[in-house]
Amino acid sequence: MAEIKVKKTVGYVRVSTRDQAIEGYSLDAQRQKISEFCQQDDMELVKIYADEGISGSSVEKRPGIQRLLADAQNKKFDMVVVWKNSRIARNTKDLLEMVDIFQRNGIGFTSVSEKIDLDSAQGRFMFTIMGTVSELERNNIAENVYLGTYKRAQEGYATVGRVLGYKPGLDKSGKKILNIEPREAKIIRLIFNLFDRGKGFRAIANELNQCGYQTKNRNAFSTIAVKNIIDNPLYVGKVRYAKYRNWDKKRRNGLNKKMVLVQGKHEPIISQELWDRVEARRKSTAKIPAWDHQGTNILTGLLRCPECGGVMAASNTTNTLKDGTKKRIRYYSCANFRNKGSKVCHANSIRAEEAETLVMKKLLYVVTEPNIAQIIARKMDKEKSANIQQLRETISNKKTIIAELEEKISKYEDLSKEDAILAQSITPRKLALVNEVSKLQLQIDQCSKKILVYGKGPTNISIKRVVRLIKEIISNKERKYLKKMFALFIDNIQFNRKEKLVWVEMLFNKEIIQQIKKHQQERAGSLKGAPALSLQSSEEIIIKV
């Protein structure tokens, strides 16, 4: 009589949170179920792989499953047993790929709860359906957590972990809130003050490290750590949430248009005035490539390539004249062409003197045209009306979609009342529709806020004052000063080389005006004084000529 071979079996268990442990998902409970199953089916349970406190959404981040898959490739066992399919993976693609690895190596796979035969077409189909349901459940849980955290952020409660400058606490209602940590807050104020004085990220990090200061994780400061602190509105009392969505897949390409940025419940570490100055400097330095901050080519980083839309950078060439003398000529050419070659773009060069002269002529037109304030106001009103109309159409479309979704939700609720068994299967779909309605309503609220902002346009008096400010700036011939000023208020410059035309777009708001004042005050003596102009926070003047 032939000897029956006992299957060498391994188990896999996983739990992601303490809450799951309370609900019966605990590692010990899973181990017991697997052990009892193996005893009943005469399997030899040789090992149980485990991942504790880890989500099932990612295979790469689970050392236990990684060891199991490696041993499967080496055919160290004959069978894999789990309590539920969702324990090994909550992503259908990952689940099917793992089962495929097992089958290619002659290894069986079974679930104590589901008991599906993977060797039959019907069993494989049912297995795929159950994996899809698990993935839907995970996505719904993630979406619900996101919406809950999103709402908390909208209420002004910071949704952050450990952050330098603050420590966790509770407010009067018992909700979690951030409290200032005095010693760390001193470091934060120093960072912002150093940047406001003109120091760069590397210089600030170097000074902090020389003073013996450390990050929240007791590490030395890096340029990235300094940059992240300077760009974090948490320190001015704001709460920012959901700047990116799906970070694990999209990284910085997942920029979220529905980001929350509201006044927080926590106490700010720095003043609004300091934050405005720092933010204005960040915006102005970001416009100019790092390699040309100190040059005198006043349009670098502002002039745009007519072909690819990228920035134009300055370069020099030397021509030999007929009499043998050499003449140095400056050009602006496409930075993408210079850095990446002709497959990306072309040089599209324009002589620097020609481009700078055309731009100055446009600026002189702005300051000499008698009716310029009315012209600018009419253009802005026209664009404002178009934007408001578009926003209203968007709101109307989204309201229509909400009505359709709410009708579907109502039908699901009626079906749930009629059939309790059917109610369990349609609940995930109903929750998904409810979440979609919530997201659409948030989008409508954001559109409504934008309409209110558009309704508070600048006055003719403010426009005239801005025009006088431009006149004062261009009356100065010092190139370094002009370059610094242009980088603050010129958003971009388009040009047509053949027809010798340029189009200049300028932007003025409260922060930009404050930054201009600061630079003029630093040059005390060479100018009569800083302009008296100041704009309201809601005023934004866009000049296109």
JOLIN-V158024 format. One record per run of one state. SS is the DSSP state (h for helix, s for strand, l for the rest). FROM is the first residue (numbers start at 0). TO is the last residue. If there is no record, write none. Layout:
ss,from,to
SS,FROM,TO
SS,FROM,TO
This chain:
ss,from,to
l,0,6
s,7,14
l,15,16
h,17,24
l,25,25
h,26,39
l,40,42
s,43,51
l,52,61
h,62,72
l,73,77
s,78,81
l,82,83
h,84,87
l,88,90
h,91,103
l,104,106
s,107,110
l,111,119
h,120,153
l,154,164
s,165,169
l,170,174
s,175,179
l,180,180
h,181,195
l,196,199
h,200,209
l,210,221
h,222,229
l,230,231
h,232,235
l,236,236
s,237,240
l,241,242
s,243,243
l,244,245
h,246,253
s,254,254
l,255,258
s,259,262
l,263,270
h,271,286
l,287,288
h,289,291
l,292,301
s,302,303
l,304,309
s,310,319
l,320,324
s,325,333
h,334,339
l,340,348
s,349,350
h,351,367
l,368,370
h,371,417
l,418,418
h,419,453
l,454,458
h,459,473
l,474,477
h,478,488
s,489,495
l,496,499
s,500,508
h,509,521
l,522,522
s,523,523
l,524,525
s,526,526
l,527,538
s,539,543
l,544,544
